[in-house]
Amino acid sequence: MQQEEFKLFDTMRVILGDVPWSFLIEAVIRVTFLYVLLVVAMRLMGKRMGGQLSRNDMAAMVAMAAAVGVPMQAPDRGLMPPLCIAVIIVVGQRLIAAWTLRSKKFEQASQDDIAILLEDGCLQYSAMESSVLPKERLFAKLRSEGITHLGQVKRVYMEANGNFTILPQEPPQPGLTVLPNWDEEFLADQEKAPDTLACAHCGNVLPSKQASNQVCPHCQHQQWLPAVVG
Protein backbone atom coordinates (compact mmCIF):
# COMPACT_ATOMS: atom_id res chain seq x y z
CA MET A 1 0.00 0.00 0.00
CA GLN A 2 1.42 3.39 -1.02
CA GLN A 3 1.87 5.96 1.74
CA GLU A 4 -0.50 8.39 0.06
CA GLU A 5 -3.20 5.71 -0.10
CA PHE A 6 -3.07 5.03 3.63
CA LYS A 7 -5.96 6.43 5.65
CA LEU A 8 -6.02 6.19 9.43
CA PHE A 9 -9.09 4.34 10.75
CA ASP A 10 -10.15 3.24 7.26
CA THR A 11 -13.01 0.94 8.30
CA MET A 12 -13.07 -1.15 5.11
CA ARG A 13 -9.29 -1.64 5.18
CA VAL A 14 -9.34 -2.66 8.83
CA ILE A 15 -12.18 -5.15 8.32
CA LEU A 16 -11.40 -6.57 4.89
CA GLY A 17 -7.80 -5.64 4.14
CA ASP A 18 -6.69 -5.00 0.55
CA VAL A 19 -8.93 -7.58 -1.12
CA PRO A 20 -12.46 -7.32 -2.49
CA TRP A 21 -15.50 -8.77 -0.76
CA SER A 22 -15.56 -11.62 -3.27
CA PHE A 23 -12.33 -12.98 -1.78
CA LEU A 24 -14.31 -14.04 1.31
CA ILE A 25 -15.96 -16.76 -0.79
CA GLU A 26 -12.56 -17.98 -1.94
CA ALA A 27 -11.28 -17.78 1.66
CA VAL A 28 -14.02 -20.20 2.76
CA ILE A 29 -12.95 -22.61 0.03
CA ARG A 30 -9.28 -22.26 1.00
CA VAL A 31 -9.92 -22.82 4.70
CA THR A 32 -12.12 -25.85 3.99
CA PHE A 33 -9.49 -27.37 1.71
CA LEU A 34 -6.62 -26.77 4.15
CA TYR A 35 -8.65 -28.02 7.12
CA VAL A 36 -9.43 -31.25 5.30
CA LEU A 37 -5.76 -31.46 4.28
CA LEU A 38 -4.64 -31.19 7.92
CA VAL A 39 -7.13 -33.81 9.13
CA VAL A 40 -6.16 -36.26 6.38
CA ALA A 41 -2.44 -35.64 6.98
CA MET A 42 -2.80 -36.29 10.70
CA ARG A 43 -4.78 -39.44 9.97
CA LEU A 44 -2.09 -40.70 7.62
CA MET A 45 0.67 -39.95 10.16
CA GLY A 46 -0.90 -42.36 12.66
CA LYS A 47 -2.87 -42.43 15.89
CA ARG A 48 -0.03 -40.93 17.92
CA MET A 49 -0.67 -37.55 16.30
CA GLY A 50 -3.96 -37.44 18.22
CA GLY A 51 -2.26 -38.15 21.54
CA GLN A 52 0.95 -37.08 23.23
CA LEU A 53 3.25 -35.60 20.59
CA SER A 54 6.87 -36.63 20.25
CA ARG A 55 9.57 -34.25 19.01
CA ASN A 56 9.13 -35.47 15.44
CA ASP A 57 5.35 -35.15 15.66
CA MET A 58 5.63 -31.63 17.03
CA ALA A 59 8.06 -30.64 14.28
CA ALA A 60 5.68 -32.07 11.68
CA MET A 61 2.71 -30.15 13.09
CA VAL A 62 4.65 -26.87 13.24
CA ALA A 63 5.75 -27.34 9.63
CA MET A 64 2.18 -28.09 8.57
CA ALA A 65 0.84 -25.04 10.42
CA ALA A 66 3.46 -22.80 8.80
CA ALA A 67 2.64 -24.21 5.36
CA VAL A 68 -1.12 -23.68 5.54
CA GLY A 69 -1.25 -20.42 7.50
CA VAL A 70 -0.44 -17.93 4.74
CA PRO A 71 -2.54 -19.47 1.90
CA MET A 72 -5.64 -19.20 4.08
CA GLN A 73 -5.46 -15.40 3.95
CA ALA A 74 -3.27 -14.39 1.00
CA PRO A 75 -5.06 -14.32 -2.38
CA ASP A 76 -1.72 -14.38 -4.23
CA ARG A 77 -0.68 -17.71 -2.67
CA GLY A 78 -1.84 -20.93 -4.30
CA LEU A 79 -2.91 -24.18 -2.65
CA MET A 80 -0.42 -26.45 -4.41
CA PRO A 81 2.66 -25.55 -2.24
CA PRO A 82 1.00 -26.53 1.09
CA LEU A 83 -0.31 -29.70 -0.57
CA CYS A 84 3.23 -30.63 -1.65
CA ILE A 85 4.58 -29.82 1.82
CA ALA A 86 1.90 -31.98 3.44
CA VAL A 87 2.78 -34.90 1.17
CA ILE A 88 6.48 -34.58 2.05
CA ILE A 89 5.73 -34.40 5.80
CA VAL A 90 3.36 -37.39 5.72
CA VAL A 91 5.79 -39.53 3.72
CA GLY A 92 8.66 -38.48 6.00
CA GLN A 93 6.74 -39.35 9.16
CA ARG A 94 5.74 -42.74 7.81
CA LEU A 95 9.32 -43.51 6.78
CA ILE A 96 10.58 -42.51 10.24
CA ALA A 97 7.92 -44.70 11.89
CA ALA A 98 8.88 -47.67 9.69
CA TRP A 99 12.60 -47.19 10.37
CA THR A 100 12.11 -46.95 14.13
CA LEU A 101 10.45 -50.39 14.07
CA ARG A 102 13.49 -51.87 12.33
CA SER A 103 16.32 -50.13 14.19
CA LYS A 104 16.53 -49.66 17.94
CA LYS A 105 19.45 -47.24 17.55
CA PHE A 106 17.50 -45.06 15.12
CA GLU A 107 14.48 -45.12 17.45
CA GLN A 108 16.62 -43.88 20.34
CA ALA A 109 18.26 -41.23 18.16
CA SER A 110 14.99 -39.90 16.71
CA GLN A 111 12.50 -40.49 19.54
CA ASP A 112 14.88 -40.42 22.56
CA ASP A 113 14.95 -43.15 25.20
CA ILE A 114 13.47 -43.86 28.61
CA ALA A 115 15.40 -42.30 31.52
CA ILE A 116 15.39 -43.51 35.14
CA LEU A 117 15.10 -40.37 37.25
CA LEU A 118 14.71 -42.04 40.64
CA GLU A 119 15.79 -45.50 41.75
CA ASP A 120 14.87 -47.01 45.12
CA GLY A 121 14.22 -43.60 46.66
CA CYS A 122 17.46 -42.07 45.36
CA LEU A 123 17.62 -39.33 42.70
CA GLN A 124 19.67 -40.09 39.59
CA TYR A 125 21.18 -36.71 38.78
CA SER A 126 23.00 -37.81 35.63
CA ALA A 127 19.70 -38.87 34.05
CA MET A 128 17.99 -35.68 35.28
CA GLU A 129 20.73 -33.52 33.77
CA SER A 130 20.55 -35.28 30.40
CA SER A 131 16.75 -34.88 30.48
CA VAL A 132 17.11 -31.17 31.47
CA LEU A 133 14.81 -31.77 34.44
CA PRO A 134 15.24 -29.75 37.67
CA LYS A 135 14.69 -31.49 41.00
CA GLU A 136 11.80 -29.23 41.96
CA ARG A 137 9.82 -30.16 38.86
CA LEU A 138 10.20 -33.85 39.70
CA PHE A 139 9.19 -33.19 43.31
CA ALA A 140 6.16 -31.23 42.10
CA LYS A 141 5.11 -34.22 39.98
CA LEU A 142 5.50 -36.57 42.95
CA ARG A 143 3.46 -34.25 45.19
CA SER A 144 0.71 -34.12 42.57
CA GLU A 145 0.52 -37.93 42.79
CA GLY A 146 0.07 -37.81 46.58
CA ILE A 147 3.68 -38.81 47.35
CA THR A 148 5.25 -37.05 50.34
CA HIS A 149 8.73 -38.64 50.47
CA LEU A 150 11.10 -40.53 48.19
CA GLY A 151 10.90 -43.75 50.20
CA GLN A 152 7.44 -44.32 48.74
CA VAL A 153 8.86 -44.62 45.22
CA LYS A 154 10.78 -47.54 43.68
CA ARG A 155 11.22 -46.08 40.19
CA VAL A 156 10.39 -42.89 38.31
CA TYR A 157 10.75 -43.19 34.54
CA MET A 158 10.68 -40.31 32.10
CA GLU A 159 9.23 -41.74 28.92
CA ALA A 160 10.46 -40.81 25.46
CA ASN A 161 7.42 -38.53 24.99
CA GLY A 162 8.10 -36.62 28.23
CA ASN A 163 5.49 -38.34 30.40
CA PHE A 164 6.34 -39.66 33.86
CA THR A 165 5.75 -43.24 35.04
CA ILE A 166 5.89 -43.74 38.81
CA LEU A 167 6.21 -47.20 40.38
CA PRO A 168 5.51 -47.33 44.14
CA GLN A 169 7.82 -48.93 46.69
CA GLU A 170 6.10 -51.78 48.52
CA PRO A 171 6.33 -51.52 51.45
CA PRO A 172 7.40 -47.86 51.69
CA GLN A 173 10.86 -47.18 53.11
CA PRO A 174 12.22 -44.12 54.97
CA GLY A 175 13.10 -41.36 52.53
CA LEU A 176 13.75 -37.69 51.85
CA THR A 177 10.70 -35.47 52.10
CA VAL A 178 9.48 -33.86 48.86
CA LEU A 179 7.56 -31.12 50.67
CA PRO A 180 8.75 -27.51 50.15
CA ASN A 181 11.00 -26.34 52.98
CA TRP A 182 8.83 -23.28 53.65
CA ASP A 183 5.85 -25.48 54.64
CA GLU A 184 7.18 -25.90 58.17
CA GLU A 185 3.86 -26.98 59.70
CA PHE A 186 3.39 -29.88 57.26
CA LEU A 187 7.05 -30.86 57.60
CA ALA A 188 6.71 -31.00 61.37
CA ASP A 189 3.71 -33.32 61.05
CA GLN A 190 5.68 -35.89 59.04
CA GLU A 191 6.74 -38.91 61.08
CA LYS A 192 10.52 -39.16 61.33
CA ALA A 193 12.32 -42.48 60.96
CA PRO A 194 14.35 -43.23 64.12
CA ASP A 195 18.14 -42.98 63.79
CA THR A 196 17.94 -42.52 60.01
CA LEU A 197 19.12 -39.62 57.85
CA ALA A 198 18.49 -38.83 54.18
CA CYS A 199 20.87 -36.91 51.93
CA ALA A 200 19.29 -33.52 51.23
CA HIS A 201 20.71 -33.58 47.69
CA CYS A 202 19.90 -37.06 46.33
CA GLY A 203 17.77 -38.76 48.98
CA ASN A 204 20.21 -41.56 49.79
CA VAL A 205 19.30 -42.99 53.22
CA LEU A 206 21.84 -44.10 55.85
CA PRO A 207 21.81 -44.81 59.59
CA SER A 208 22.54 -41.70 61.65
CA LYS A 209 25.86 -43.02 63.00
CA GLN A 210 27.09 -43.80 59.50
CA ALA A 211 25.90 -40.52 57.95
CA SER A 212 26.97 -38.05 60.63
CA ASN A 213 29.81 -35.80 59.47
CA GLN A 214 30.29 -37.92 56.35
CA VAL A 215 29.77 -37.15 52.66
CA CYS A 216 27.02 -39.02 50.85
CA PRO A 217 28.56 -42.01 49.02
CA HIS A 218 26.09 -41.54 46.19
CA CYS A 219 26.45 -37.82 45.38
CA GLN A 220 29.36 -36.61 47.57
CA HIS A 221 27.24 -33.98 49.34
CA GLN A 222 27.32 -33.57 53.10
CA GLN A 223 23.95 -32.09 54.06
CA TRP A 224 21.65 -34.57 55.80
CA LEU A 225 18.02 -34.32 56.90
CA PRO A 226 15.89 -36.63 59.05
CA ALA A 227 14.35 -39.36 56.90
CA VAL A 228 10.57 -39.53 57.09
CA VAL A 229 8.16 -42.43 56.91
CA GLY A 230 4.83 -40.65 56.65
Contacts in CASP RR format, 6 or more apart in sequence:
PFRMAT RR
TARGET T0000
AUTHOR 0000-0000-0000
METHOD contacts of the structure
MODEL  1
MQQEEFKLFDTMRVILGDVPWSFLIEAVIRVTFLYVLLVVAMRLMGKRMG
GQLSRNDMAAMVAMAAAVGVPMQAPDRGLMPPLCIAVIIVVGQRLIAAWT
LRSKKFEQASQDDIAILLEDGCLQYSAMESSVLPKERLFAKLRSEGITHL
GQVKRVYMEANGNFTILPQEPPQPGLTVLPNWDEEFLADQEKAPDTLACA
HCGNVLPSKQASNQVCPHCQHQQWLPAVVG
1 18 0 8 1.000
7 13 0 8 1.000
16 24 0 8 1.000
19 75 0 8 1.000
23 75 0 8 1.000
26 75 0 8 1.000
27 72 0 8 1.000
27 73 0 8 1.000
30 71 0 8 1.000
30 72 0 8 1.000
30 79 0 8 1.000
31 72 0 8 1.000
33 79 0 8 1.000
34 68 0 8 1.000
34 69 0 8 1.000
34 71 0 8 1.000
34 72 0 8 1.000
34 79 0 8 1.000
34 82 0 8 1.000
37 68 0 8 1.000
37 82 0 8 1.000
37 83 0 8 1.000
37 86 0 8 1.000
38 64 0 8 1.000
38 68 0 8 1.000
38 86 0 8 1.000
41 64 0 8 1.000
41 86 0 8 1.000
41 89 0 8 1.000
41 90 0 8 1.000
42 49 0 8 1.000
42 50 0 8 1.000
44 90 0 8 1.000
44 94 0 8 1.000
45 57 0 8 1.000
45 60 0 8 1.000
45 89 0 8 1.000
45 90 0 8 1.000
45 93 0 8 1.000
45 94 0 8 1.000
46 93 0 8 1.000
46 97 0 8 1.000
48 54 0 8 1.000
48 57 0 8 1.000
49 57 0 8 1.000
49 60 0 8 1.000
49 61 0 8 1.000
52 161 0 8 1.000
52 162 0 8 1.000
52 163 0 8 1.000
53 61 0 8 1.000
53 161 0 8 1.000
54 111 0 8 1.000
54 112 0 8 1.000
54 160 0 8 1.000
54 161 0 8 1.000
55 110 0 8 1.000
55 111 0 8 1.000
55 112 0 8 1.000
56 93 0 8 1.000
56 96 0 8 1.000
56 110 0 8 1.000
56 111 0 8 1.000
57 93 0 8 1.000
60 89 0 8 1.000
60 93 0 8 1.000
63 85 0 8 1.000
63 89 0 8 1.000
64 85 0 8 1.000
64 86 0 8 1.000
64 89 0 8 1.000
67 81 0 8 1.000
67 82 0 8 1.000
67 85 0 8 1.000
67 86 0 8 1.000
68 82 0 8 1.000
68 86 0 8 1.000
69 82 0 8 1.000
70 77 0 8 1.000
71 77 0 8 1.000
71 78 0 8 1.000
71 79 0 8 1.000
71 81 0 8 1.000
71 82 0 8 1.000
96 110 0 8 1.000
99 106 0 8 1.000
99 110 0 8 1.000
100 106 0 8 1.000
100 107 0 8 1.000
100 110 0 8 1.000
100 111 0 8 1.000
101 107 0 8 1.000
111 160 0 8 1.000
112 160 0 8 1.000
113 160 0 8 1.000
114 157 0 8 1.000
114 158 0 8 1.000
114 159 0 8 1.000
114 160 0 8 1.000
115 124 0 8 1.000
115 127 0 8 1.000
115 128 0 8 1.000
115 130 0 8 1.000
115 131 0 8 1.000
115 157 0 8 1.000
115 158 0 8 1.000
116 124 0 8 1.000
116 127 0 8 1.000
116 155 0 8 1.000
116 156 0 8 1.000
116 157 0 8 1.000
117 123 0 8 1.000
117 124 0 8 1.000
117 127 0 8 1.000
117 128 0 8 1.000
117 131 0 8 1.000
117 133 0 8 1.000
117 138 0 8 1.000
117 156 0 8 1.000
117 157 0 8 1.000
117 158 0 8 1.000
117 164 0 8 1.000
118 124 0 8 1.000
118 138 0 8 1.000
118 150 0 8 1.000
118 153 0 8 1.000
118 155 0 8 1.000
118 156 0 8 1.000
119 154 0 8 1.000
119 155 0 8 1.000
120 154 0 8 1.000
120 155 0 8 1.000
120 169 0 8 1.000
120 173 0 8 1.000
121 150 0 8 1.000
121 151 0 8 1.000
121 153 0 8 1.000
121 154 0 8 1.000
121 169 0 8 1.000
121 173 0 8 1.000
121 175 0 8 1.000
121 176 0 8 1.000
121 203 0 8 1.000
121 205 0 8 1.000
122 150 0 8 1.000
122 202 0 8 1.000
122 203 0 8 1.000
122 204 0 8 1.000
122 205 0 8 1.000
122 218 0 8 1.000
123 135 0 8 1.000
123 138 0 8 1.000
123 150 0 8 1.000
123 201 0 8 1.000
123 202 0 8 1.000
123 203 0 8 1.000
123 219 0 8 1.000
125 202 0 8 1.000
125 219 0 8 1.000
127 158 0 8 1.000
128 134 0 8 1.000
128 135 0 8 1.000
128 138 0 8 1.000
131 158 0 8 1.000
133 158 0 8 1.000
138 156 0 8 1.000
139 178 0 8 1.000
141 164 0 8 1.000
141 166 0 8 1.000
142 150 0 8 1.000
142 153 0 8 1.000
142 156 0 8 1.000
142 166 0 8 1.000
142 178 0 8 1.000
143 178 0 8 1.000
143 179 0 8 1.000
145 166 0 8 1.000
147 153 0 8 1.000
147 166 0 8 1.000
147 178 0 8 1.000
148 177 0 8 1.000
148 178 0 8 1.000
148 179 0 8 1.000
148 190 0 8 1.000
148 228 0 8 1.000
148 230 0 8 1.000
149 174 0 8 1.000
149 175 0 8 1.000
149 176 0 8 1.000
149 177 0 8 1.000
149 178 0 8 1.000
149 190 0 8 1.000
149 227 0 8 1.000
149 228 0 8 1.000
149 229 0 8 1.000
149 230 0 8 1.000
150 175 0 8 1.000
150 176 0 8 1.000
150 178 0 8 1.000
150 198 0 8 1.000
150 203 0 8 1.000
151 169 0 8 1.000
151 172 0 8 1.000
151 173 0 8 1.000
151 174 0 8 1.000
151 175 0 8 1.000
151 176 0 8 1.000
151 205 0 8 1.000
152 168 0 8 1.000
152 169 0 8 1.000
152 172 0 8 1.000
152 175 0 8 1.000
153 166 0 8 1.000
153 167 0 8 1.000
153 168 0 8 1.000
153 169 0 8 1.000
154 167 0 8 1.000
154 168 0 8 1.000
154 169 0 8 1.000
154 170 0 8 1.000
155 165 0 8 1.000
155 166 0 8 1.000
155 167 0 8 1.000
156 164 0 8 1.000
156 165 0 8 1.000
156 166 0 8 1.000
156 167 0 8 1.000
157 164 0 8 1.000
157 165 0 8 1.000
157 166 0 8 1.000
157 167 0 8 1.000
158 164 0 8 1.000
159 165 0 8 1.000
172 229 0 8 1.000
172 230 0 8 1.000
173 205 0 8 1.000
173 229 0 8 1.000
174 193 0 8 1.000
174 196 0 8 1.000
174 198 0 8 1.000
174 205 0 8 1.000
174 227 0 8 1.000
174 228 0 8 1.000
174 229 0 8 1.000
175 193 0 8 1.000
175 198 0 8 1.000
175 203 0 8 1.000
175 205 0 8 1.000
175 227 0 8 1.000
175 228 0 8 1.000
175 229 0 8 1.000
176 198 0 8 1.000
176 199 0 8 1.000
176 200 0 8 1.000
176 203 0 8 1.000
176 205 0 8 1.000
176 225 0 8 1.000
176 227 0 8 1.000
176 228 0 8 1.000
177 187 0 8 1.000
177 190 0 8 1.000
177 198 0 8 1.000
177 225 0 8 1.000
177 228 0 8 1.000
179 186 0 8 1.000
179 187 0 8 1.000
179 190 0 8 1.000
181 187 0 8 1.000
190 228 0 8 1.000
190 230 0 8 1.000
191 228 0 8 1.000
191 229 0 8 1.000
191 230 0 8 1.000
192 226 0 8 1.000
192 227 0 8 1.000
192 228 0 8 1.000
192 229 0 8 1.000
193 226 0 8 1.000
193 227 0 8 1.000
193 228 0 8 1.000
193 229 0 8 1.000
195 207 0 8 1.000
195 208 0 8 1.000
195 209 0 8 1.000
196 205 0 8 1.000
196 206 0 8 1.000
196 207 0 8 1.000
196 208 0 8 1.000
196 226 0 8 1.000
196 227 0 8 1.000
197 205 0 8 1.000
197 206 0 8 1.000
197 207 0 8 1.000
197 208 0 8 1.000
197 211 0 8 1.000
197 212 0 8 1.000
197 224 0 8 1.000
197 225 0 8 1.000
197 226 0 8 1.000
197 227 0 8 1.000
198 204 0 8 1.000
198 205 0 8 1.000
198 224 0 8 1.000
198 225 0 8 1.000
198 226 0 8 1.000
198 227 0 8 1.000
198 228 0 8 1.000
199 205 0 8 1.000
199 206 0 8 1.000
199 211 0 8 1.000
199 216 0 8 1.000
199 218 0 8 1.000
199 219 0 8 1.000
199 221 0 8 1.000
199 223 0 8 1.000
199 224 0 8 1.000
199 225 0 8 1.000
200 221 0 8 1.000
200 223 0 8 1.000
200 224 0 8 1.000
200 225 0 8 1.000
201 216 0 8 1.000
201 219 0 8 1.000
201 221 0 8 1.000
201 223 0 8 1.000
202 216 0 8 1.000
202 218 0 8 1.000
202 219 0 8 1.000
202 221 0 8 1.000
203 218 0 8 1.000
204 216 0 8 1.000
204 217 0 8 1.000
204 218 0 8 1.000
204 219 0 8 1.000
205 227 0 8 1.000
206 216 0 8 1.000
211 224 0 8 1.000
212 224 0 8 1.000
213 222 0 8 1.000
214 222 0 8 1.000
215 221 0 8 1.000
215 222 0 8 1.000
216 222 0 8 1.000
216 224 0 8 1.000
END
